[in-house]
Every structure is written in C-alpha cells, then in structure tokens.
Amino acid sequence: MTVDTRSITKDIKVRIPEDLHGEPVISNLISQHGVTVNIVSATLGINAGSGWFHLSLKGAYAQIQTAIAYLNDLDIEIWEDNSEENTSL
C-alpha cells in the first residue's frame, strides 16, 4: 500500500475557548502533527473570552487529519472551508 505524501492545504476557522488560552494549541499543531500553520487572521483580546482564528494548514492528508482530530479532542469549534481547490478532505 502506498501512502499519499502529497502536500495539501486546508483552510479552517477555529474558536479557542478562554480556558485553553494558556495552552500552546497552534504550536502543538506544528510540533506534534507536522503541519505548517499560517494564521490568516485572528481576533483575540485580554478579556475577550474566546479567540477566533482563520488558519491555513499545509501538510500531507494524514497530518491534516490528525491535526483536526487533535482540535476536536480539545472540543475546539472548527469551521472547515471545503471550497478550496487544493483540499480533498
């Protein structure tokens, strides 16, 4: 069986709740799941409650899948942009 290692890009929007602001969520996407993360835009304030991020994830299909599973395990809300041509998730 051949593993698909082609790089894809997946745009997502996430809401990181206030109780996770002290956790290295985005850093863990990079270090633990091997994806490249580009923060396209973000809204975050000291007393703003939740933080909103528009992220562009780049990596192999399996890396993207495990990164999204990690976010789901943290109960982070995710909105996936399925309109991207370079995305097959």
MOPAC internal coordinates of N, CA, C and O (Angstrom, degrees):
PM7 1SCF
backbone

  N    0.0000 0     0.00 0     0.00 0    0    0    0
  C    1.4429 1     0.00 0     0.00 0    1    0    0
  C    1.5263 1   108.91 1     0.00 0    2    1    0
  O    1.2310 1   120.28 1   -45.99 1    3    2    1
  N    1.3016 1   117.08 1   134.01 1    3    2    1
  C    1.4517 1   123.19 1  -179.79 1    5    3    2
  C    1.5256 1   109.86 1   -95.55 1    6    5    3
  O    1.2310 1   120.56 1   -46.39 1    7    6    5
  N    1.3171 1   116.53 1   133.61 1    7    6    5
  C    1.4601 1   121.84 1   176.99 1    9    7    6
  C    1.5153 1   108.61 1   -90.92 1   10    9    7
  O    1.2310 1   120.46 1   -50.25 1   11   10    9
  N    1.3161 1   116.72 1   129.75 1   11   10    9
  C    1.4589 1   122.45 1   180.00 1   13   11   10
  C    1.5239 1   108.48 1   -78.66 1   14   13   11
  O    1.2310 1   120.36 1   -66.33 1   15   14   13
  N    1.3223 1   116.93 1   113.67 1   15   14   13
  C    1.4648 1   121.32 1  -179.43 1   17   15   14
  C    1.5246 1   112.39 1  -109.46 1   18   17   15
  O    1.2310 1   120.52 1  -169.98 1   19   18   17
  N    1.3301 1   116.62 1    10.02 1   19   18   17
  C    1.4624 1   118.87 1   177.59 1   21   19   18
  C    1.5226 1   110.33 1   -62.12 1   22   21   19
  O    1.2310 1   121.02 1   -37.68 1   23   22   21
  N    1.3081 1   115.66 1   142.32 1   23   22   21
  C    1.4520 1   121.29 1  -179.18 1   25   23   22
  C    1.5237 1   110.02 1   -81.31 1   26   25   23
  O    1.2310 1   121.04 1   -46.11 1   27   26   25
  N    1.3313 1   115.61 1   133.89 1   27   26   25
  C    1.4573 1   121.55 1   174.58 1   29   27   26
  C    1.5158 1   108.45 1  -125.33 1   30   29   27
  O    1.2310 1   120.90 1   -14.73 1   31   30   29
  N    1.3112 1   115.89 1   165.27 1   31   30   29
  C    1.4561 1   121.97 1   176.77 1   33   31   30
  C    1.5140 1   108.48 1  -121.72 1   34   33   31
  O    1.2310 1   120.89 1   -45.04 1   35   34   33
  N    1.3271 1   115.91 1   134.96 1   35   34   33
  C    1.4625 1   121.95 1  -179.98 1   37   35   34
  C    1.5139 1   108.72 1  -130.11 1   38   37   35
  O    1.2310 1   120.49 1   -59.73 1   39   38   37
  N    1.3395 1   116.67 1   120.27 1   39   38   37
  C    1.4612 1   121.07 1   176.07 1   41   39   38
  C    1.5181 1   108.99 1   -91.34 1   42   41   39
  O    1.2310 1   121.14 1   -49.05 1   43   42   41
  N    1.3273 1   115.42 1   130.95 1   43   42   41
  C    1.4582 1   121.23 1   176.55 1   45   43   42
  C    1.5166 1   109.11 1  -137.14 1   46   45   43
  O    1.2310 1   121.56 1   -22.20 1   47   46   45
  N    1.3116 1   114.61 1   157.80 1   47   46   45
  C    1.4608 1   121.34 1   170.99 1   49   47   46
  C    1.5162 1   106.09 1  -119.88 1   50   49   47
  O    1.2310 1   120.81 1   -45.65 1   51   50   49
  N    1.3277 1   116.06 1   134.35 1   51   50   49
  C    1.4559 1   120.76 1  -177.38 1   53   51   50
  C    1.5178 1   110.56 1  -129.47 1   54   53   51
  O    1.2310 1   121.45 1   -31.02 1   55   54   53
  N    1.3210 1   114.83 1   148.98 1   55   54   53
  C    1.4647 1   121.23 1   173.83 1   57   55   54
  C    1.5168 1   106.15 1  -113.53 1   58   57   55
  O    1.2310 1   120.82 1   -65.61 1   59   58   57
  N    1.3194 1   116.04 1   114.39 1   59   58   57
  C    1.4539 1   120.98 1   179.57 1   61   59   58
  C    1.5300 1   107.77 1   -97.44 1   62   61   59
  O    1.2310 1   120.72 1   -65.90 1   63   62   61
  N    1.3451 1   116.22 1   114.10 1   63   62   61
  C    1.4646 1   118.89 1  -176.88 1   65   63   62
  C    1.5220 1   112.58 1   -65.71 1   66   65   63
  O    1.2310 1   121.62 1   -22.23 1   67   66   65
  N    1.3025 1   114.51 1   157.77 1   67   66   65
  C    1.4707 1   120.94 1  -175.15 1   69   67   66
  C    1.5330 1   112.43 1   -56.91 1   70   69   67
  O    1.2310 1   119.87 1   145.82 1   71   70   69
  N    1.3285 1   117.86 1   -34.18 1   71   70   69
  C    1.4631 1   119.24 1  -178.24 1   73   71   70
  C    1.5224 1   113.01 1   -69.76 1   74   73   71
  O    1.2310 1   119.76 1   169.39 1   75   74   73
  N    1.3320 1   118.06 1   -10.61 1   75   74   73
  C    1.4664 1   121.51 1   176.96 1   77   75   74
  C    1.5246 1   113.12 1  -105.23 1   78   77   75
  O    1.2310 1   120.05 1  -175.04 1   79   78   77
  N    1.3349 1   117.51 1     4.96 1   79   78   77
  C    1.4704 1   120.02 1  -178.64 1   81   79   78
  C    1.5235 1   112.84 1   -61.06 1   82   81   79
  O    1.2310 1   119.79 1   153.58 1   83   82   81
  N    1.3178 1   118.00 1   -26.42 1   83   82   81
  C    1.4640 1   120.93 1   179.17 1   85   83   82
  C    1.5212 1   113.25 1   -86.14 1   86   85   83
  O    1.2310 1   120.07 1   177.05 1   87   86   85
  N    1.3203 1   117.46 1    -2.95 1   87   86   85
  C    1.4659 1   121.90 1  -178.96 1   89   87   86
  C    1.5269 1   110.53 1   -95.34 1   90   89   87
  O    1.2310 1   119.97 1   -35.53 1   91   90   89
  N    1.3212 1   117.67 1   144.47 1   91   90   89
  C    1.4747 1   121.02 1   179.81 1   93   91   90
  C    1.5331 1   112.03 1   -83.30 1   94   93   91
  O    1.2310 1   120.47 1  -118.55 1   95   94   93
  N    1.3225 1   116.71 1    61.45 1   95   94   93
  C    1.4674 1   122.04 1  -173.61 1   97   95   94
  C    1.5262 1   111.52 1   -59.47 1   98   97   95
  O    1.2310 1   119.79 1   128.29 1   99   98   97
  N    1.3041 1   118.01 1   -51.71 1   99   98   97
  C    1.4709 1   120.85 1  -177.51 1  101   99   98
  C    1.5221 1   110.33 1   -69.39 1  102  101   99
  O    1.2310 1   120.26 1   140.44 1  103  102  101
  N    1.3117 1   117.11 1   -39.56 1  103  102  101
  C    1.4613 1   120.66 1   176.69 1  105  103  102
  C    1.5296 1   111.26 1   -59.64 1  106  105  103
  O    1.2310 1   120.19 1   140.53 1  107  106  105
  N    1.3362 1   117.24 1   -39.47 1  107  106  105
  C    1.4618 1   121.05 1   178.52 1  109  107  106
  C    1.5261 1   112.39 1   -66.61 1  110  109  107
  O    1.2310 1   120.16 1   148.37 1  111  110  109
  N    1.3264 1   117.31 1   -31.63 1  111  110  109
  C    1.4681 1   119.44 1   175.38 1  113  111  110
  C    1.5230 1   110.19 1   -58.49 1  114  113  111
  O    1.2310 1   121.22 1   140.52 1  115  114  113
  N    1.3168 1   115.27 1   -39.48 1  115  114  113
  C    1.4624 1   121.30 1  -178.37 1  117  115  114
  C    1.5275 1   111.13 1   -76.63 1  118  117  115
  O    1.2310 1   120.52 1   126.35 1  119  118  117
  N    1.3307 1   116.61 1   -53.65 1  119  118  117
  C    1.4677 1   119.90 1  -172.07 1  121  119  118
  C    1.5245 1   113.67 1   -76.06 1  122  121  119
  O    1.2310 1   119.53 1   144.14 1  123  122  121
  N    1.3172 1   118.50 1   -35.86 1  123  122  121
  C    1.4647 1   120.71 1  -175.78 1  125  123  122
  C    1.5231 1   113.57 1   -94.83 1  126  125  123
  O    1.2310 1   120.25 1   157.32 1  127  126  125
  N    1.3330 1   117.13 1   -22.68 1  127  126  125
  C    1.4642 1   119.70 1  -175.17 1  129  127  126
  C    1.5226 1   113.07 1  -118.65 1  130  129  127
  O    1.2310 1   120.31 1   175.71 1  131  130  129
  N    1.3114 1   117.02 1    -4.29 1  131  130  129
  C    1.4554 1   121.69 1   172.68 1  133  131  130
  C    1.5020 1   116.45 1    69.73 1  134  133  131
  O    1.2310 1   119.81 1  -161.15 1  135  134  133
  N    1.3304 1   117.97 1    18.85 1  135  134  133
  C    1.4547 1   119.71 1   178.91 1  137  135  134
  C    1.5289 1   109.83 1   -93.44 1  138  137  135
  O    1.2310 1   121.17 1   -26.76 1  139  138  137
  N    1.3110 1   115.38 1   153.24 1  139  138  137
  C    1.4610 1   121.23 1   171.50 1  141  139  138
  C    1.5165 1   106.28 1   -90.19 1  142  141  139
  O    1.2310 1   120.47 1   -48.51 1  143  142  141
  N    1.3296 1   116.70 1   131.49 1  143  142  141
  C    1.4577 1   121.55 1  -177.19 1  145  143  142
  C    1.5177 1   109.44 1  -117.43 1  146  145  143
  O    1.2310 1   121.08 1   -54.40 1  147  146  145
  N    1.3232 1   115.55 1   125.60 1  147  146  145
  C    1.4503 1   121.71 1   172.35 1  149  147  146
  C    1.5259 1   106.98 1  -113.21 1  150  149  147
  O    1.2310 1   120.57 1   -56.85 1  151  150  149
  N    1.3274 1   116.52 1   123.15 1  151  150  149
  C    1.4601 1   120.50 1   176.38 1  153  151  150
  C    1.5226 1   106.70 1   -84.63 1  154  153  151
  O    1.2310 1   120.84 1   -74.87 1  155  154  153
  N    1.3195 1   116.00 1   105.13 1  155  154  153
  C    1.4625 1   121.89 1  -178.05 1  157  155  154
  C    1.5188 1   110.29 1   -73.47 1  158  157  155
  O    1.2310 1   120.67 1   137.24 1  159  158  157
  N    1.3399 1   116.33 1   -42.76 1  159  158  157
  C    1.4609 1   121.58 1   175.41 1  161  159  158
  C    1.5198 1   108.28 1  -159.64 1  162  161  159
  O    1.2310 1   121.01 1   -18.78 1  163  162  161
  N    1.3341 1   115.67 1   161.22 1  163  162  161
  C    1.4508 1   120.40 1  -179.36 1  165  163  162
  C    1.5189 1   110.08 1  -156.90 1  166  165  163
  O    1.2310 1   121.37 1   -28.47 1  167  166  165
  N    1.3331 1   114.99 1   151.53 1  167  166  165
  C    1.4532 1   122.50 1   172.61 1  169  167  166
  C    1.5096 1   106.47 1  -130.64 1  170  169  167
  O    1.2310 1   121.18 1   -62.33 1  171  170  169
  N    1.3227 1   115.35 1   117.67 1  171  170  169
  C    1.4575 1   119.94 1  -176.87 1  173  171  170
  C    1.5183 1   107.95 1  -153.50 1  174  173  171
  O    1.2310 1   120.69 1   -45.73 1  175  174  173
  N    1.2971 1   116.28 1   134.27 1  175  174  173
  C    1.4560 1   120.77 1   178.19 1  177  175  174
  C    1.5094 1   110.42 1  -136.52 1  178  177  175
  O    1.2310 1   120.56 1   -16.38 1  179  178  177
  N    1.2975 1   116.54 1   163.62 1  179  178  177
  C    1.4651 1   121.21 1  -177.74 1  181  179  178
  C    1.5251 1   110.85 1   -60.15 1  182  181  179
  O    1.2310 1   119.97 1   133.84 1  183  182  181
  N    1.3084 1   117.66 1   -46.16 1  183  182  181
  C    1.4664 1   121.94 1  -179.56 1  185  183  182
  C    1.5236 1   111.69 1  -114.26 1  186  185  183
  O    1.2310 1   120.24 1  -150.24 1  187  186  185
  N    1.3275 1   117.16 1    29.76 1  187  186  185
  C    1.4579 1   121.00 1  -174.25 1  189  187  186
  C    1.5205 1   113.83 1   -87.05 1  190  189  187
  O    1.2310 1   119.69 1   175.09 1  191  190  189
  N    1.3167 1   118.19 1    -4.91 1  191  190  189
  C    1.4604 1   119.29 1  -176.73 1  193  191  190
  C    1.5149 1   109.61 1    82.15 1  194  193  191
  O    1.2310 1   120.85 1    64.02 1  195  194  193
  N    1.3129 1   115.97 1  -115.98 1  195  194  193
  C    1.4595 1   120.80 1  -178.53 1  197  195  194
  C    1.5220 1   111.69 1   -76.25 1  198  197  195
  O    1.2310 1   121.19 1   -27.07 1  199  198  197
  N    1.3279 1   115.32 1   152.93 1  199  198  197
  C    1.4534 1   121.24 1   173.57 1  201  199  198
  C    1.5148 1   108.97 1  -108.80 1  202  201  199
  O    1.2310 1   120.41 1   -42.32 1  203  202  201
  N    1.3072 1   116.82 1   137.68 1  203  202  201
  C    1.4659 1   122.56 1  -179.51 1  205  203  202
  C    1.5174 1   109.23 1  -110.91 1  206  205  203
  O    1.2310 1   120.30 1   -47.61 1  207  206  205
  N    1.3234 1   117.03 1   132.39 1  207  206  205
  C    1.4535 1   122.33 1  -179.21 1  209  207  206
  C    1.5191 1   110.52 1  -132.27 1  210  209  207
  O    1.2310 1   120.85 1   -43.53 1  211  210  209
  N    1.3126 1   115.98 1   136.47 1  211  210  209
  C    1.4659 1   122.29 1   168.52 1  213  211  210
  C    1.5225 1   104.79 1  -103.58 1  214  213  211
  O    1.2310 1   120.85 1   -68.02 1  215  214  213
  N    1.3357 1   115.98 1   111.98 1  215  214  213
  C    1.4578 1   121.73 1  -175.55 1  217  215  214
  C    1.5186 1   110.66 1  -113.84 1  218  217  215
  O    1.2310 1   121.27 1   -36.37 1  219  218  217
  N    1.3094 1   115.18 1   143.63 1  219  218  217
  C    1.4573 1   121.87 1   170.90 1  221  219  218
  C    1.5282 1   106.40 1  -111.29 1  222  221  219
  O    1.2310 1   120.72 1   -66.84 1  223  222  221
  N    1.3394 1   116.24 1   113.16 1  223  222  221
  C    1.4604 1   121.93 1  -179.31 1  225  223  222
  C    1.5156 1   109.20 1   -98.79 1  226  225  223
  O    1.2310 1   120.34 1   -45.01 1  227  226  225
  N    1.3217 1   116.96 1   134.99 1  227  226  225
  C    1.4530 1   121.42 1   179.17 1  229  227  226
  C    1.5229 1   108.61 1  -129.51 1  230  229  227
  O    1.2310 1   120.95 1   -48.26 1  231  230  229
  N    1.3322 1   115.78 1   131.74 1  231  230  229
  C    1.4555 1   121.37 1   179.15 1  233  231  230
  C    1.5113 1   110.00 1   169.76 1  234  233  231
  O    1.2310 1   120.82 1     5.66 1  235  234  233
  N    1.3090 1   116.05 1  -174.34 1  235  234  233
  C    1.4595 1   120.99 1   176.10 1  237  235  234
  C    1.5308 1   108.60 1   -69.47 1  238  237  235
  O    1.2310 1   120.78 1   -23.54 1  239  238  237
  N    1.3200 1   116.11 1   156.46 1  239  238  237
  C    1.4637 1   121.97 1  -178.52 1  241  239  238
  C    1.5295 1   110.89 1   -50.92 1  242  241  239
  O    1.2310 1   119.92 1   131.85 1  243  242  241
  N    1.3348 1   117.75 1   -48.15 1  243  242  241
  C    1.4630 1   121.51 1  -177.95 1  245  243  242
  C    1.5252 1   111.51 1   -63.22 1  246  245  243
  O    1.2310 1   119.92 1   142.89 1  247  246  245
  N    1.3220 1   117.75 1   -37.11 1  247  246  245
  C    1.4620 1   121.07 1   178.35 1  249  247  246
  C    1.5294 1   110.63 1   -64.78 1  250  249  247
  O    1.2310 1   120.60 1   136.76 1  251  250  249
  N    1.3227 1   116.46 1   -43.24 1  251  250  249
  C    1.4614 1   121.17 1   179.17 1  253  251  250
  C    1.5275 1   109.48 1   -62.99 1  254  253  251
  O    1.2310 1   120.70 1   136.42 1  255  254  253
  N    1.3319 1   116.27 1   -43.58 1  255  254  253
  C    1.4634 1   120.87 1  -179.73 1  257  255  254
  C    1.5283 1   111.53 1   -60.89 1  258  257  255
  O    1.2310 1   120.11 1   134.62 1  259  258  257
  N    1.3417 1   117.39 1   -45.38 1  259  258  257
  C    1.4689 1   119.42 1  -179.06 1  261  259  258
  C    1.5275 1   110.98 1   -69.87 1  262  261  259
  O    1.2310 1   119.97 1   147.28 1  263  262  261
  N    1.3264 1   117.66 1   -32.72 1  263  262  261
  C    1.4671 1   121.21 1   177.21 1  265  263  262
  C    1.5280 1   110.05 1   -64.58 1  266  265  263
  O    1.2310 1   120.20 1   136.29 1  267  266  265
  N    1.3211 1   117.22 1   -43.71 1  267  266  265
  C    1.4708 1   120.99 1   178.83 1  269  267  266
  C    1.5268 1   110.33 1   -67.75 1  270  269  267
  O    1.2310 1   119.98 1   141.96 1  271  270  269
  N    1.3337 1   117.64 1   -38.04 1  271  270  269
  C    1.4660 1   121.03 1   176.82 1  273  271  270
  C    1.5298 1   110.18 1   -61.96 1  274  273  271
  O    1.2310 1   120.32 1   140.16 1  275  274  273
  N    1.3349 1   117.00 1   -39.84 1  275  274  273
  C    1.4669 1   121.79 1   177.37 1  277  275  274
  C    1.5285 1   110.28 1   -59.90 1  278  277  275
  O    1.2310 1   120.18 1   134.21 1  279  278  277
  N    1.3335 1   117.27 1   -45.79 1  279  278  277
  C    1.4602 1   120.78 1   178.63 1  281  279  278
  C    1.5266 1   110.85 1   -63.18 1  282  281  279
  O    1.2310 1   120.56 1   138.79 1  283  282  281
  N    1.3368 1   116.54 1   -41.21 1  283  282  281
  C    1.4670 1   120.54 1   177.10 1  285  283  282
  C    1.5213 1   111.43 1   -61.91 1  286  285  283
  O    1.2310 1   120.33 1   139.44 1  287  286  285
  N    1.3369 1   116.97 1   -40.56 1  287  286  285
  C    1.4691 1   121.09 1   179.03 1  289  287  286
  C    1.5253 1   112.01 1   -61.41 1  290  289  287
  O    1.2310 1   120.57 1   151.41 1  291  290  289
  N    1.3258 1   116.52 1   -28.59 1  291  290  289
  C    1.4688 1   121.51 1   177.64 1  293  291  290
  C    1.5347 1   112.10 1   -85.39 1  294  293  291
  O    1.2310 1   120.23 1  -178.63 1  295  294  293
  N    1.3325 1   117.16 1     1.37 1  295  294  293
  C    1.4706 1   123.45 1  -176.58 1  297  295  294
  C    1.5234 1   112.30 1    60.13 1  298  297  295
  O    1.2310 1   121.29 1  -143.43 1  299  298  297
  N    1.3251 1   115.14 1    36.57 1  299  298  297
  C    1.4619 1   121.07 1   175.98 1  301  299  298
  C    1.5220 1   108.11 1   -87.01 1  302  301  299
  O    1.2310 1   120.78 1   -49.58 1  303  302  301
  N    1.3370 1   116.12 1   130.42 1  303  302  301
  C    1.4627 1   120.12 1   177.69 1  305  303  302
  C    1.5203 1   109.48 1   -67.83 1  306  305  303
  O    1.2310 1   120.69 1   -45.20 1  307  306  305
  N    1.3332 1   116.29 1   134.80 1  307  306  305
  C    1.4618 1   122.03 1  -177.98 1  309  307  306
  C    1.5246 1   109.12 1  -129.73 1  310  309  307
  O    1.2310 1   121.10 1   -48.32 1  311  310  309
  N    1.3281 1   115.50 1   131.68 1  311  310  309
  C    1.4538 1   121.92 1   170.94 1  313  311  310
  C    1.5132 1   106.17 1  -115.61 1  314  313  311
  O    1.2310 1   120.70 1   -61.98 1  315  314  313
  N    1.3212 1   116.27 1   118.02 1  315  314  313
  C    1.4656 1   120.56 1  -177.45 1  317  315  314
  C    1.5214 1   108.89 1   -96.12 1  318  317  315
  O    1.2310 1   121.40 1   -42.51 1  319  318  317
  N    1.3330 1   114.93 1   137.49 1  319  318  317
  C    1.4541 1   121.68 1   175.51 1  321  319  318
  C    1.5273 1   107.08 1   -95.07 1  322  321  319
  O    1.2310 1   120.80 1   -77.50 1  323  322  321
  N    1.3165 1   116.08 1   102.50 1  323  322  321
  C    1.4574 1   120.90 1  -177.50 1  325  323  322
  C    1.5187 1   113.20 1   -91.55 1  326  325  323
  O    1.2310 1   119.91 1  -170.08 1  327  326  325
  N    1.3281 1   117.78 1     9.92 1  327  326  325
  C    1.4547 1   120.60 1  -178.98 1  329  327  326
  C    1.5170 1   112.99 1   -89.07 1  330  329  327
  O    1.2310 1   119.94 1   173.89 1  331  330  329
  N    1.3342 1   117.73 1    -6.11 1  331  330  329
  C    1.4582 1   120.79 1  -178.31 1  333  331  330
  C    1.5298 1   110.77 1   -68.78 1  334  333  331
  O    1.2310 1   120.30 1   -45.01 1  335  334  333
  N    1.3192 1   117.03 1   134.99 1  335  334  333
  C    1.4490 1   121.73 1   179.26 1  337  335  334
  C    1.5204 1   112.03 1   -68.04 1  338  337  335
  O    1.2310 1   119.90 1   147.95 1  339  338  337
  N    1.3183 1   117.80 1   -32.05 1  339  338  337
  C    1.4654 1   122.61 1  -174.71 1  341  339  338
  C    1.5284 1   111.56 1   -91.42 1  342  341  339
  O    1.2310 1   120.06 1  -158.85 1  343  342  341
  N    1.3208 1   117.48 1    21.15 1  343  342  341
  C    1.4525 1   121.08 1  -176.88 1  345  343  342
  C    1.5147 1   109.41 1  -127.68 1  346  345  343
  O    1.2310 1   121.28 1   -49.07 1  347  346  345
  N    1.3202 1   115.15 1   130.93 1  347  346  345
  C    1.4531 1   118.81 1   179.91 1  349  347  346
  C    1.5117 1   111.74 1  -125.48 1  350  349  347
  O    1.2310 1   120.10 1  -148.90 1  351  350  349
  N    1.3266 1   117.42 1    31.10 1  351  350  349
  C    1.4726 1   120.10 1  -179.50 1  353  351  350
  C    1.4978 1   110.34 1   -88.71 1  354  353  351
  O    1.2310 1   120.10 1   180.00 1  355  354  353

